[in-house]
């Protein structure tokens, strides 16, 4: 054998060995690379146990959805609930060979590429439905590495799941715009319907979304959505799912798109936000935003609408009484035309509609004929008559509303002024729209309504506009309640040997402080003193001096302890100014405290949530009025109260905790009672007197038994009214966030009580009249109005019929001498 042949064989052998080694190494490297690229792919077991993020939904008492919390807005539904037409629409539009391929469809990719090149735009995608499922389960990066992972995962899905399973994943996972994931969430968002309620036109529009949810959105781009809808319908006809007639009919069917608004802002934003804060604090963000809880609340939709309407009306009317803060700005003549062009552009997206607010520019002020012409667009001209802007005086809290009305429109406006106007709906003779001058209030307010028998919070409004301010003035704010604190004092007096007929002398008193302190001379709002006054009359007239004397006789420690029993948690000043409501309280705690009176003496913690259920149907929390868990419902509000008051409250807590010897009448109460049913009834009766004969007289228009109390603070900074019927207690507060006078005569009776009245009118429209039940242990007696003692048998004047706890009614009549000398008065006064 020659040397060359042997060398050739050796070389050939080496080459074969090297080639074999290279193949082996390539296979190993390829396997390693494949493992590296696919090691973090979702496991099939995880896909099989599909458990995506879903929406937590919040419901009212009658199970109307009022809120939702989610990162991905999704509601998972079984494939059995998805209409066949909807499946066919998505298959026709996205993957017409879905039932034939095994996850990757190279024929469709090539066909889509050619069609899109011819059309000059993307009309058809190349990814299969299975690839889109895989893509949705991976990170959103746009790299070849991710595309490779997508293909591998699609292949695995196809080989381990049925086509029905894949459609289930796809139709629940796909993003369809405006935060909606899956067809059910999209149907709810766009059409306010469930998927099984959609018609063919709506189905085709949804099926057109996956390619470009923003571009084809029926909410923001209706024309593009219609164009895409036509494409889907034609594809469905091409595939034989529908015929041409059905496709044409669907193209001509009007599609009503539901306004895309945040559900949390629609029904009860302050209430919903309070619930969200509680849920997040107790259960954590992941559970709330991903795990799809069902939260059932106490909110009454009808009452909530009435509350929002009443508060807005009350604040709007008060703002007008305060005057006009002036135009937004003034535009020079040279710039007016360009500004009007801008206004015209806005009208294209916000066409003229009765009751809506528009920005405009004053083009003419006619002092002789007393009107103002305003343009809100190029051809949209309106007129404000003087009668609709007489309120527009310069703000001055020392001047009454009627005193400051303007008599000439030029006193408030001039040409070039940029203002807000409201279209009143009428059209003037000259062809102008009819406008009224508009101004959003700066003044704020809150309203809260609670069922006194259960503690269920039926409605809550924490301010004029949640979008502008999320600060909840019903819970988080602390303001002086003024005379609204007096019923707590009077109730404590009734539990300490006072009766509604007890006489207290209303006369001047002076408190002289130390050298560095001021001299305090408390007086009544009317600046009058009334002499010997029955306790009932003192509350009706909201008399300050009488209340101070009662507090003096009972002691501050007792009053504070009594307030704590009634649910007042905020810090209370330990001085006589407490008599006049000088300590800041929340609307919620004082409204809840007033609920004890119609509640028959039982204190109910405010309850917002009745039940919380997880996505698997497990009850996480269930609260009833008598549940020991009721206290957990207010856990978040207690934290909010402490946050609102800061460290000051924590430092002063120890000062509030003093042992006070309570009267036997309170020690002997049955479990669950804060005060006796008899005390509760007497206070209810006294506060009915406030409505019938006192500062709450405006509530008489309700024509049903109502009790309540107004509250007004020094310098008219705060206005309150807390009132109740047998089955509802409602509190209203009005004031500026940064304390400032509300205006001349803007008391609780004028600024806050009308809000309560408007709310109650709507709540009780058409409802039967109920009276407050009289408990056992209450007696009635005819008494002399001047002395509070029994009326003489032959007495014909100054007689009143009064209620007493059994055993406390007067047993003697006052003689003329006693009346003249005043010896019937309590000794301490």
C-alpha positions in Angstrom: 0.0 0.0 0.0 1.5 3.3 -1.0 1.9 6.2 1.3 -0.5 8.6 -0.6 -3.4 6.2 -0.4 -2.9 5.7 3.3 -2.7 9.4 3.9 -6.0 9.9 2.0 -7.8 7.4 4.0 -6.5 8.9 7.2 -7.5 12.4 6.1 -10.9 11.1 5.1 -11.3 9.5 8.5 -10.3 12.6 10.3 -12.7 14.7 8.2 -15.6 12.3 9.0 -14.7 12.3 12.7 -14.5 16.1 12.7 -17.8 16.4 10.8 -19.5 13.9 13.2 -18.1 15.8 16.2 -19.3 19.1 14.7 -22.8 17.7 14.2 -22.8 16.4 17.7 -21.6 19.7 19.1 -24.1 21.6 16.9 -26.9 19.4 18.2 -25.7 19.9 21.8 -25.4 23.7 21.2 -28.7 23.8 19.5 -30.3 21.9 22.3 -28.6 24.2 24.8 -29.7 27.3 22.9 -33.3 25.9 22.6 -33.3 25.2 26.3 -31.9 28.6 27.1 -34.5 30.3 24.9 -37.5 28.3 26.2 -36.6 27.6 29.8 -38.8 30.4 31.1 -41.8 29.7 28.9 -45.1 29.3 30.8 -45.6 25.7 31.8 -48.5 23.9 30.2 -49.8 23.1 33.7 -50.0 26.9 34.3 -51.8 27.5 31.0 -54.2 24.6 31.8 -55.0 26.2 35.2 -55.6 29.5 33.4 -56.1 32.1 36.2 -55.6 35.6 34.8 -56.0 38.9 36.5 -59.7 39.8 36.7 -61.8 42.7 37.9 -62.8 43.3 41.5 -66.4 44.6 41.3 -68.2 46.7 43.8 -72.0 46.5 44.0 -74.7 48.6 45.6 -77.3 47.2 48.1 -79.5 46.2 45.1 -76.5 44.6 43.4 -76.0 47.3 40.7 -72.3 47.6 39.9 -70.9 51.0 41.2 -67.2 50.4 40.9 -64.4 48.2 39.8 -60.7 47.9 40.5 -58.3 46.1 38.2 -54.9 46.3 36.5 -56.2 44.4 33.5 -60.0 44.9 33.1 -61.0 41.3 32.4 -64.0 39.1 33.2 -63.4 35.4 32.4 -66.3 33.6 30.8 -66.6 29.9 29.6 -66.5 29.3 25.9 -70.0 27.9 26.2 -71.3 31.4 26.9 -69.6 32.9 23.8 -72.0 33.2 20.8 -71.0 31.1 17.8 -71.1 34.1 15.5 -68.6 35.9 17.7 -66.2 33.0 17.4 -66.7 32.9 13.7 -66.1 36.7 13.4 -62.7 36.5 15.2 -61.7 33.4 13.2 -62.6 35.0 9.9 -60.8 38.2 10.7 -57.7 36.9 12.5 -57.1 33.3 11.4 -59.4 31.7 8.8 -57.3 28.5 8.8 -57.5 28.2 12.6 -59.3 24.8 12.6 -56.8 23.4 10.1 -53.3 24.4 11.1 -51.2 23.3 14.1 -50.3 26.6 15.6 -48.1 28.1 12.8 -49.6 28.8 9.4 -47.0 29.7 6.8 -49.6 29.8 4.0 -51.6 32.5 5.9 -48.5 34.5 6.7 -47.5 34.6 3.0 -51.0 35.4 1.9 -51.4 38.2 4.5 -48.0 39.7 3.3 -49.1 39.8 -0.3 -52.5 41.3 0.5 -51.1 44.0 2.8 -48.5 45.0 0.1 -51.3 45.3 -2.5 -53.5 47.3 -0.1 -50.7 49.6 0.9 -51.5 49.1 4.6 -52.0 46.3 7.2 -55.4 44.8 6.7 -54.7 41.2 7.7 -52.3 39.8 10.3 -50.0 36.8 9.8 -50.1 35.5 13.3 -52.5 32.7 14.1 -54.9 32.8 17.0 -52.7 30.3 18.8 -49.7 32.6 18.3 -51.7 35.5 19.6 -52.5 33.5 22.7 -48.8 32.6 23.2 -47.9 36.3 22.6 -50.3 37.5 25.3 -48.7 35.1 27.8 -45.1 36.4 27.1 -43.4 39.7 27.8 -44.2 42.4 25.3 -40.7 42.9 24.0 -40.3 43.1 20.2 -37.2 40.8 19.5 -36.5 37.7 17.4 -35.8 35.9 20.6 -39.4 36.6 21.7 -40.8 35.7 18.3 -39.0 32.3 18.6 -40.5 31.7 22.0 -43.9 32.6 20.7 -43.6 30.0 17.9 -42.5 27.3 20.3 -45.2 28.1 22.8 -47.8 28.2 20.1 -46.7 24.7 18.9 -46.9 23.3 22.4 -50.3 24.8 23.0 -51.7 23.3 19.8 -50.3 19.9 20.7 -51.7 19.9 24.2 -55.0 21.7 24.0 -58.1 21.4 22.0 -59.2 24.2 19.6 -62.0 25.0 22.0 -59.5 25.4 24.8 -57.4 27.7 22.7 -60.4 29.8 21.8 -61.3 30.0 25.5 -57.8 31.3 26.3 -57.8 33.7 23.3 -61.2 35.3 23.8 -60.6 35.9 27.5 -56.9 37.0 27.1 -56.9 39.3 24.0 -56.5 43.1 24.5 -59.4 45.0 22.9 -58.6 48.6 23.8 -59.4 51.1 26.6 -58.1 48.8 29.3 -60.5 45.9 28.3 -59.1 42.4 28.1 -61.2 39.7 26.7 -64.5 39.9 24.8 -66.8 40.1 27.9 -65.0 43.1 29.3 -64.9 44.8 25.9 -68.6 44.2 25.4 -69.3 45.8 28.7 -67.0 48.7 28.1 -68.2 49.6 24.6 -71.8 48.5 24.6 -72.7 48.0 28.3 -73.9 44.5 27.3 -72.8 40.9 27.9 -71.3 39.0 25.0 -74.4 36.9 24.5 -76.5 40.0 24.0 -74.5 41.4 21.1 -75.9 41.7 17.6 -73.9 40.9 14.5 -72.9 44.6 13.9 -71.5 44.8 17.4 -69.7 41.5 17.1 -68.0 42.4 13.9 -66.8 45.7 15.4 -65.3 43.8 18.3 -63.6 41.3 16.0 -62.0 44.1 14.2 -60.1 45.4 17.2 -57.2 42.9 17.8 -55.1 44.3 14.9 -55.0 47.8 16.3 -57.4 48.4 19.3 -56.7 52.1 19.5 -57.0 52.8 15.8 -60.2 50.8 15.3 -61.8 51.8 18.6 -65.6 52.5 18.1 -65.4 55.0 21.0 -62.5 57.2 19.8 -62.4 56.5 16.1 -65.9 55.5 14.9 -65.2 55.9 11.2 -62.2 53.6 11.3 -64.1 51.2 13.4 -66.9 51.1 10.8 -64.4 50.5 8.0 -62.8 47.6 10.0 -66.3 46.3 10.7 -67.0 46.1 7.0 -63.8 44.1 6.5 -64.8 41.6 9.2 -68.3 41.2 7.8 -66.9 40.6 4.3 -64.5 38.0 5.6 -67.3 36.3 7.4 -69.3 36.2 4.2 -66.3 34.9 2.3 -65.9 32.1 4.8 -69.6 31.2 4.5 -70.4 32.1 8.1 -73.0 34.6 7.0 -74.6 35.5 3.7 -74.3 38.8 1.8 -77.7 40.0 3.0 -76.8 39.5 6.6 -73.5 41.2 6.1 -75.2 44.2 4.4 -77.9 44.4 7.1 -75.2 44.5 9.8 -73.2 47.2 7.9 -76.4 49.3 8.0 -77.2 48.6 11.6 -76.5 51.6 13.9 -74.1 50.8 16.7 -74.6 52.7 19.9 -71.3 52.9 21.8 -71.6 53.4 25.5 -69.7 56.5 26.8 -66.3 55.3 28.0 -66.1 56.7 31.5 -64.5 55.5 34.7 -67.2 53.5 36.4 -65.7 54.5 39.8 -66.6 58.2 39.0 -70.1 57.5 37.8 -72.4 56.4 40.7 -70.7 57.2 44.0 -67.0 58.2 43.7 -66.4 59.1 47.3 -68.1 56.0 48.6 -66.3 53.7 46.1 -63.0 55.3 47.0 -63.6 54.8 50.7 -64.3 51.1 50.0 -61.2 50.8 47.9 -59.0 52.2 50.6 -60.4 49.8 53.1 -60.0 46.8 50.9 -56.4 47.7 50.0 -55.5 48.3 53.6 -57.0 45.0 54.8 -56.4 42.6 51.8 -53.5 44.2 49.9 -53.2 45.5 46.3 -52.6 42.1 44.6 -55.9 40.7 45.9 -57.8 43.8 45.0 -56.5 44.5 41.6 -55.9 40.9 40.3 -58.1 38.4 42.1 -61.6 39.6 41.1 -63.4 40.0 44.5 -67.1 40.8 44.6 -67.8 43.5 47.2 -71.4 44.0 48.2 -72.1 47.4 49.9 -74.9 49.2 51.7 -75.2 52.0 49.1 -78.7 52.9 47.9 -78.5 54.1 44.3 -81.6 56.3 44.5 -80.5 58.0 47.7 -77.0 58.5 46.3 -78.3 60.2 43.2 -80.6 62.4 45.4 -77.6 63.2 47.7 -75.3 64.3 44.8 -78.1 66.3 43.2 -79.0 68.1 46.5 -75.5 68.9 47.5 -74.5 70.3 44.0 -77.7 72.4 44.0 -77.1 73.7 47.5 -73.4 74.6 46.8 -74.2 76.2 43.5 -76.9 78.4 45.0 -74.7 79.4 47.9 -71.9 80.3 45.5 -74.2 82.6 43.6 -75.1 84.3 46.8 -71.4 84.9 47.4 -71.0 86.8 44.2 -69.0 86.5 40.9 -65.3 86.1 41.0 -64.9 87.5 37.6 -64.1 86.4 34.0 -61.3 83.9 33.4 -59.4 86.6 31.4 -60.0 89.3 28.8 -59.0 89.1 25.2 -58.0 92.0 23.0 -60.1 92.7 19.9 -57.2 91.6 17.6 -57.1 88.1 19.2 -60.8 87.6 19.5 -61.3 86.0 16.0 -58.5 83.4 16.6 -60.0 82.6 20.0 -63.5 82.1 18.5 -61.9 79.7 15.9 -60.6 77.7 18.9 -64.0 77.6 20.4 -65.5 76.4 17.2 -63.1 73.4 17.0 -64.2 72.4 20.5 -67.8 72.4 19.4 -67.0 69.7 16.8 -66.4 67.3 19.7 -68.9 68.8 22.1 -72.0 70.0 20.1 -74.4 72.4 21.6 -76.7 70.8 24.1 -79.2 72.1 26.6 -77.9 72.2 30.2 -74.3 71.9 29.2 -71.5 74.3 30.2 -69.4 76.0 27.5 -66.6 78.5 27.4 -67.4 81.7 25.5 -66.3 85.3 24.8 -68.4 88.3 25.5 -69.0 90.2 22.2 -71.5 92.8 23.3 -72.8 94.4 26.5 -76.1 96.3 26.2 -76.7 98.4 29.3 -79.8 100.0 28.0 -81.6 96.7 27.2 -79.8 94.9 29.9 -78.3 91.9 28.2 -74.9 90.4 27.2 -74.2 88.6 23.9 -71.7 85.7 24.1 -70.1 83.6 21.3 -69.2 80.0 22.1 -68.3 79.3 18.4 -68.2 80.9 15.0 -72.0 80.8 14.5 -73.1 79.9 18.0 -74.2 83.1 19.7 -76.2 83.3 22.9 -77.6 86.0 25.1 -77.6 86.4 28.9 -80.4 88.6 30.2 -79.8 90.6 33.3 -82.2 88.4 35.3 -79.8 85.5 34.8 -76.8 87.4 36.1 -78.1 89.7 38.8 -76.1 87.6 41.3 -72.8 88.6 39.6 -71.8 91.2 42.2 -68.2 91.4 43.5 -67.8 88.9 46.3 -68.2 90.5 49.8 -69.1 88.4 52.7 -70.3 91.4 54.7 -73.1 92.2 52.2 -76.3 90.2 51.9 -77.2 88.6 48.6 -80.3 90.8 48.0 -78.4 93.9 49.0 -75.7 93.4 46.4 -77.6 92.5 43.2 -76.3 94.3 40.1 -78.6 96.5 38.0 -76.4 96.8 34.9 -74.7 93.9 33.1 -71.7 96.2 32.6 -71.1 96.1 36.4 -69.9 92.5 35.9 -68.8 91.9 32.3 -67.2 93.7 29.3 -66.5 92.8 25.7 -63.6 90.4 25.4 -64.3 88.7 28.7 -63.8 84.9 28.6 -66.6 83.3 30.7 -68.5 80.1 31.3 -72.1 79.9 30.2 -74.9 77.4 30.6 -77.4 76.8 27.8 -80.8 77.1 29.3 -82.5 75.5 26.3 -84.7 78.4 25.1 -84.0 80.5 22.0 -84.4 84.3 22.1 -86.5 86.1 19.5 -83.4 87.4 17.7 -82.3 83.8 17.1 -79.7 83.8 19.8 -79.4 80.8 22.2 -80.4 81.6 25.8 -77.5 81.5 28.2 -77.1 82.0 31.9 -73.8 83.0 33.5 -72.0 80.1 35.1 -69.4 79.7 37.8 -68.2 76.5 39.5 -68.4 76.9 43.3 -65.3 77.2 45.4 -67.3 76.4 48.5 -67.4 72.8 49.5 -69.8 70.5 51.3 -70.6 66.9 52.2 -73.7 64.8 52.8 -74.0 61.4 54.5 -77.1 59.3 55.1 -77.3 56.3 57.5 -80.0 53.8 58.4 -80.2 54.3 62.2 -81.7 50.8 62.7 -78.7 49.0 61.0 -75.8 51.5 60.6 -75.9 50.9 56.9 -74.4 53.9 55.0 -77.0 54.6 52.3 -75.3 57.5 50.6 -72.2 59.6 51.0 -70.9 62.6 49.0 -67.6 64.0 50.1 -67.4 67.2 48.0 -68.6 69.1 45.0 -66.5 67.3 42.4 -64.5 64.1 43.0 -62.4 64.6 39.9 -61.1 68.0 41.2 -60.7 66.9 44.8 -60.7 63.4 46.2 -60.6 64.6 49.8 -63.6 63.1 51.5 -65.1 65.8 53.6 -67.7 63.4 55.0 -65.0 61.3 56.8 -61.6 62.9 56.5 -62.4 66.5 57.4 -62.7 67.8 61.0 -64.7 71.0 61.4 -66.4 72.7 64.3 -70.0 71.5 64.5 -71.3 74.5 66.4 -74.7 74.0 67.8 -75.0 70.5 66.3 -73.0 69.4 69.3 -75.8 70.6 71.7 -78.0 67.5 71.3 -75.2 65.4 72.8 -75.1 67.8 75.8 -78.9 67.8 76.2 -79.0 64.1 76.0 -76.4 63.8 78.7 -78.5 66.2 80.8 -81.6 64.0 80.4 -79.6 61.2 81.8 -78.6 63.3 84.8 -81.9 64.5 86.4 -82.9 67.1 83.7 -86.2 67.0 81.9 -87.5 68.8 78.8 -89.4 71.1 81.3 -86.4 72.0 83.4 -86.0 75.7 83.7 -82.6 77.3 83.2 -82.0 81.1 83.5 -80.8 82.6 80.2 -78.8 85.6 81.5 -75.4 87.2 80.8 -72.3 85.5 82.2 -68.7 86.5 82.2 -65.6 84.3 82.4 -62.6 86.2 83.5 -59.3 84.4 82.6 -55.8 85.0 84.1 -53.9 88.1 83.3 -52.7 86.7 80.0 -56.1 85.3 79.0 -59.1 87.1 77.5 -62.4 87.7 79.1 -65.2 85.6 77.6 -68.7 86.9 77.4 -70.8 84.2 75.6 -74.0 85.3 74.0 -76.8 83.9 71.9 -76.8 84.3 68.1 -79.8 86.7 68.4 -77.8 88.9 70.9 -80.8 88.5 73.2 -81.3 86.9 76.7 -84.6 85.3 77.4 -84.6 84.9 81.2 -86.1 81.7 82.7 -86.2 79.2 79.8 -87.5 75.6 79.6 -84.9 73.2 78.3 -87.0 72.4 75.2 -87.2 76.1 74.3 -83.4 76.5 74.8 -82.7 73.8 72.2 -85.3 75.2 69.8 -83.7 78.6 70.0 -80.2 77.1 70.1 -79.4 79.2 73.2 -75.7 79.3 74.0 -75.7 80.6 77.5 -78.2 77.9 78.7 -76.1 75.2 77.2 -72.9 76.5 78.9 -74.8 76.5 82.2 -75.8 72.9 81.7 -72.2 71.8 80.9 -71.1 73.7 84.1 -73.6 71.8 86.2 -72.7 68.4 84.7 -68.9 68.8 84.4 -66.7 68.6 81.3 -65.4 65.1 82.1 -69.0 63.7 82.1 -69.9 65.5 78.8 -66.8 64.1 77.1 -67.3 60.6 78.4 -70.9 60.8 77.3 -69.8 61.9 73.8 -67.4 59.0 73.6 -70.3 56.6 74.4 -72.2 58.1 71.5 -69.3 57.4 69.1 -67.5 60.7 69.0 -63.8 59.7 68.5 -62.2 63.0 67.7 -60.4 65.0 70.3 -62.7 67.2 72.4 -61.4 70.4 74.0 -61.7 70.3 77.8 -63.1 73.8 78.3 -66.5 75.4 78.3 -66.2 76.3 74.6 -67.1 72.6 74.0 -70.6 73.7 74.9 -70.7 75.7 71.6 -69.2 72.9 69.4 -65.7 74.3 69.3 -64.0 70.9 68.8 -63.6 69.6 65.2 -65.6 66.5 64.4 -66.2 64.5 61.2 -69.6 64.6 59.5 -69.7 60.8 59.8 -69.3 60.6 63.5 -71.8 63.2 64.4 -74.4 61.9 61.9 -73.9 58.4 63.3 -74.3 59.8 66.9 -77.6 61.5 66.0 -78.7 58.1 64.6 -78.9 56.8 68.2 -82.0 59.0 68.8 -84.3 57.5 66.1 -82.5 54.2 66.7 -84.1 53.9 70.1 -80.8 54.3 72.1 -78.8 51.7 70.2 -75.5 52.9 68.6 -74.7 51.3 65.3 -71.3 51.6 63.8 -71.4 52.9 60.2 -71.3 49.9 57.9 -70.2 50.3 54.2 -69.7 46.7 53.2 -72.0 43.7 53.9 -70.1 40.9 52.2 -66.9 40.2 50.3 -66.6 37.1 48.1 -63.4 35.9 46.3 -63.3 34.6 42.7 -63.9 31.1 43.8 -67.1 32.0 45.8 -65.5 31.9 49.2 -66.9 34.5 51.6 -63.9 36.5 53.0 -66.0 38.8 55.2 -69.7 39.2 56.0 -71.0 42.0 58.2 -74.4 42.4 59.7 -75.6 45.2 62.1 -75.0 42.9 65.1 -71.8 41.3 63.9 -68.7 41.7 66.0 -66.9 42.3 62.7 -68.7 45.5 62.2 -65.9 47.3 63.9 -63.5 46.1 61.1 -65.5 47.9 58.5 -64.6 51.3 60.1 -61.0 50.3 60.6 -59.9 52.3 57.6 -61.9 55.3 58.5 -60.4 55.4 62.0 -56.9 55.4 60.4 -58.1 58.2 58.1 -59.4 60.2 61.1 -56.0 59.9 62.8 -54.2 60.9 59.6 -56.5 63.9 59.2 -55.8 65.1 62.7 -52.1 64.3 62.7 -50.0 63.7 65.7 -51.9 66.1 67.8 -54.7 63.6 68.4 -52.3 60.9 69.5 -50.7 63.2 72.0 -54.1 64.2 73.5 -55.6 60.7 73.7 -54.3 60.2 77.2 -55.9 63.4 78.4 -59.3 62.3 77.2 -59.2 59.0 79.1 -60.5 60.0 82.5 -62.6 57.9 84.7 -66.1 59.4 85.2 -68.8 58.1 87.5 -71.8 57.5 85.2 -75.3 57.8 86.4 -77.1 54.6 87.4 -79.5 55.0 84.5 -76.5 54.4 82.1 -74.9 51.7 84.1 -78.1 49.6 84.1 -78.8 49.7 80.4 -79.2 46.3 78.5 -76.3 45.2 76.3 -76.1 47.1 73.1 -77.7 50.3 74.3 -75.8 53.5 74.5 -78.6 55.5 76.0 -82.0 54.4 77.2 -85.0 54.2 74.7 -86.7 56.8 76.9 -83.8 59.3 76.6 -83.6 58.6 72.9 -87.3 59.4 72.5 -87.2 62.6 74.6 -84.3 63.8 72.5 -86.2 62.9 69.3 -89.2 64.9 70.6 -86.9 67.9 71.5 -85.4 67.9 68.1 -88.8 67.6 66.4 -89.5 70.8 68.3 -86.4 72.4 66.6 -88.0 71.6 63.2 -91.5 72.6 64.1 -90.8 75.8 66.1 -87.0 76.5 65.9 -84.0 77.0 63.6 -84.9 73.9 61.6 -88.3 75.2 60.5 -87.5 74.8 56.8 -87.7 71.0 57.2 -91.4 71.3 57.9 -91.9 71.3 54.1 -91.3 67.6 54.2 -94.7 67.1 55.9 -93.6 64.2 58.0 -92.1 63.7 61.4 -88.5 65.0 61.3 -86.1 65.9 64.1 -82.8 67.8 63.6 -80.4 70.5 64.6 -78.7 73.3 62.8 -75.1 74.3 63.5 -73.3 77.5 62.7 -69.8 78.4 63.9 -68.1 81.7 64.7 -67.6 84.1 61.8 -70.0 81.8 59.7 -67.1 79.5 58.7 -69.2 76.3 58.9 -72.9 75.5 58.3 -74.4 72.2 59.4 -77.7 70.4 59.6 -78.1 66.9 61.0 -81.6 65.6 60.8 -83.6 62.3 60.9 -86.8 60.5 60.3 -87.7 57.2 61.9 -85.6 55.2 59.4 -83.0 57.6 58.1 -80.5 60.0 59.6 -78.7 62.5 57.3 -76.0 65.1 57.9 -74.9 68.0 55.8 -71.9 70.3 56.1 -71.0 73.4 54.0 -67.9 75.5 54.2 -64.6 76.4 52.5 -61.7 74.0 52.8 -59.5 76.9 53.8 -61.7 78.4 56.5 -63.4 81.7 55.4 -66.7 83.3 56.0 -69.6 81.9 54.0 -71.3 85.2 53.8 -73.8 87.4 55.7 -76.6 85.3 57.3 -75.2 82.1 55.8 -76.1 80.0 58.9 -76.8 76.3 59.1 -80.5 77.1 58.5 -79.8 78.9 55.2 -76.7 77.2 53.8 -76.9 73.5 55.0 -80.6 72.8 55.8 -81.9 73.3 52.2 -79.5 70.5 51.1 -81.0 68.2 53.7 -84.5 69.2 52.6 -83.9 68.6 48.9 -82.3 65.2 49.6 -85.2 64.1 51.9 -87.8 65.3 49.4 -86.5 63.1 46.7 -85.9 60.1 49.0 -89.4 60.1 50.5 -91.4 61.1 47.4 -94.4 58.9 47.3 -93.4 57.1 50.6 -95.9 56.6 53.4 -95.6 58.8 56.5 -94.1 57.1 59.6 -94.1 58.4 63.2 -91.5 57.9 65.8 -92.5 55.0 68.1 -93.1 55.9 71.8 -91.3 53.4 74.1 -92.6 52.1 77.4 -91.7 54.4 80.3 -92.7 57.6 78.7 -95.6 59.7 80.1 -97.1 63.0 79.1 -98.3 65.9 81.2 -99.8 69.4 80.7 -97.4 71.9 82.1 -97.1 75.6 82.5 -94.9 77.0 79.7 -93.3 79.6 82.0 -92.4 77.5 85.1 -92.2 74.0 83.7 -94.5 72.8 86.5 -97.9 71.4 86.3 -100.5 73.6 84.7 -103.4 74.6 87.0 -106.7 72.9 86.4 -108.3 76.2 85.4 -105.3 77.5 83.4 -106.2 78.4 79.8 -103.0 80.1 78.6 -99.3 79.2 78.4 -100.1 75.4 78.5 -97.9 72.9 76.7 -98.1 69.1 76.4 -94.7 67.7 77.4 -93.1 64.2 77.5 -91.2 62.9 80.5 -89.5 59.7 81.6 -91.8 57.9 84.0 -91.3 59.3 87.5 -89.8 62.6 86.4 -92.9 64.6 85.4 -93.6 67.6 87.7 -96.0 66.8 90.6 -96.9 70.3 91.8 -98.1 73.5 90.4 -96.3 76.8 90.8 -97.9 79.5 92.8 -98.0 83.1 91.6 -95.4 84.0 94.2 -93.0 81.3 93.0 -93.4 82.5 89.4 -92.7 86.1 90.5 -89.7 85.2 92.7 -88.3 82.6 90.4 -87.8 80.0 93.2 -88.8 77.2 90.7 -85.4 77.6 89.1 -82.7 74.9 89.6 -80.6 75.8 92.6 -77.3 76.0 90.7 -78.8 78.7 88.4 
